[in-house]
Amino acid sequence: MKMSVTNEAELNAEINGSDIVLVDFYAQWCGPCKAMAPTLDKIDGEVAKVVKIDIEEAQDLATKYAVRSVPTFVVFKNGEATDQRAGGMTEGQLRSWLGTA
């Protein structure tokens, strides 16, 4: 199940507790974000743990990770950010990226 976080302490608890974490910075009004939801549901727990951050509820985190558009995805491995991409992706693109990020 995708986890939603609203502050840095919650994010740190999630990224430090798992090998690969995909953080999804999104907004409620974002059409491409909503379109990505089924794909994120498929990969959650299979390829990576998915953590969602609403940029309007966690503006400090959006600023920290230089989120300029949504959706923006950040991959964390062993607690460290290893790659970041903005924009929607197909399931295949997302799986491929997670395998190399």
DRENPA-632625 format. One record per residue (C-alpha): x, y negated, z; residue in one letter; residue number from 1. Coordinates in steps of 0.001 Angstrom, whole numbers, padded with zeros to 6 digits, always signed. Each point is the difference from the previous one (the first is absolute). Example, Ala and Ser with C-alpha at 12.3 -4.5 7.8 and 13.67 -1.06 7.14 Angstrom:
<recs>
+012300; +004500; +007800; a; 1
+001370; -003440; -000660; s; 2
</recs>
This chain:
<recs>
+000000; +000000; +000000; m; 1
+001357; -003407; -000964; k; 2
+000979; -002124; +002967; m; 3
-000688; -003744; +000123; s; 4
+002350; -002248; +001943; v; 5
-000229; -003681; +000851; t; 6
+003316; -000833; +001655; n; 7
+003694; +000804; -000060; e; 8
-000078; +002232; +003094; a; 9
-002653; +002234; -001584; e; 10
+001910; +000077; -003290; l; 11
+003243; +000942; +001740; n; 12
-001750; +002826; +001844; a; 13
-001274; +001389; -003313; e; 14
+003182; -000349; -002069; i; 15
+002271; +001327; +002731; n; 16
-002167; +003059; +000560; g; 17
+000123; +001372; -003556; s; 18
+002569; +000818; -002675; d; 19
-001689; -001747; -002958; i; 20
-002606; -002712; +000489; v; 21
-001739; -001941; -002753; l; 22
-001259; -003352; +001256; v; 23
-002853; -001445; -002049; d; 24
-000415; -003765; +000340; f; 25
-003530; -000740; -001210; y; 26
-002932; -002401; +000256; a; 27
-003707; +000767; +000334; q; 28
-000808; -002103; -003083; w; 29
+002662; +001646; -002205; c; 30
-001435; +002129; -002828; g; 31
+003281; +001796; -000862; p; 32
+000443; +000789; +003714; c; 33
-003398; +001695; +000064; k; 34
+000854; +001885; -003204; a; 35
+003149; +001400; +001669; m; 36
-001928; +001397; +003003; a; 37
-000780; +003465; -001476; p; 38
+003637; +000445; -001055; t; 39
+001245; -000993; +003441; l; 40
-002459; +002453; +001562; d; 41
+001467; +002795; -002148; k; 42
+003621; -000629; +000907; i; 43
-000552; -000799; +003687; d; 44
+001535; +002781; +002049; g; 45
+001093; +001891; -003112; e; 46
+002744; -002173; -001474; v; 47
+000216; -002753; +002594; a; 48
-001830; -001409; +002969; k; 49
-002103; -002965; -001166; v; 50
-000306; -003081; +002206; v; 51
-002301; -002847; -001048; k; 52
+000516; -003655; +000896; i; 53
-002661; -002607; -000754; d; 54
+001975; -003118; -000930; i; 55
-002677; -002264; +001427; e; 56
+000116; +001699; +003411; e; 57
+003789; +000363; +000108; a; 58
+001362; -003075; -001743; q; 59
+003253; +000199; +001964; d; 60
+000744; +003459; -001428; l; 61
-000924; -001124; -003522; a; 62
+002449; -002875; +000383; t; 63
+002740; +002202; +001466; k; 64
-000172; +002372; -002969; y; 65
-000367; -002834; -002559; a; 66
-003401; +001148; -001231; v; 67
-000990; -002386; -002779; r; 68
-002733; +002064; -001655; s; 69
-002203; +002947; +000870; v; 70
+000228; +002849; -000042; p; 71
+003639; +000083; +001071; t; 72
+001553; +003271; +001113; f; 73
+003073; +000445; +002201; v; 74
+001654; +003388; +000483; v; 75
+001636; +000740; +003342; f; 76
+002313; +002957; +000506; k; 77
+001073; +000808; +003533; n; 78
-001198; -003409; +001172; g; 79
+001805; -002053; -002669; e; 80
-001581; -001776; -002983; a; 81
+001525; +001548; -003131; t; 82
-002077; -001430; -002866; d; 83
-002888; -002327; -000747; q; 84
-002373; -000416; -002958; r; 85
-002995; -002166; -000771; a; 86
-002995; +001001; -002096; g; 87
-002128; +003053; -000542; g; 88
+001423; +003340; -001130; m; 89
-001371; +003278; -001243; t; 90
+000299; +003016; +002267; e; 91
+002850; +001331; -002159; g; 92
+001882; -003291; +000119; q; 93
-000433; -000214; +003754; l; 94
+001159; +003581; +000584; r; 95
+003006; -000515; -002270; s; 96
+000944; -003253; +001733; w; 97
-000300; +001553; +003460; l; 98
+002299; +002801; -001140; g; 99
+002728; -002471; -000949; t; 100
-000518; -002907; +002416; a; 101
</recs>
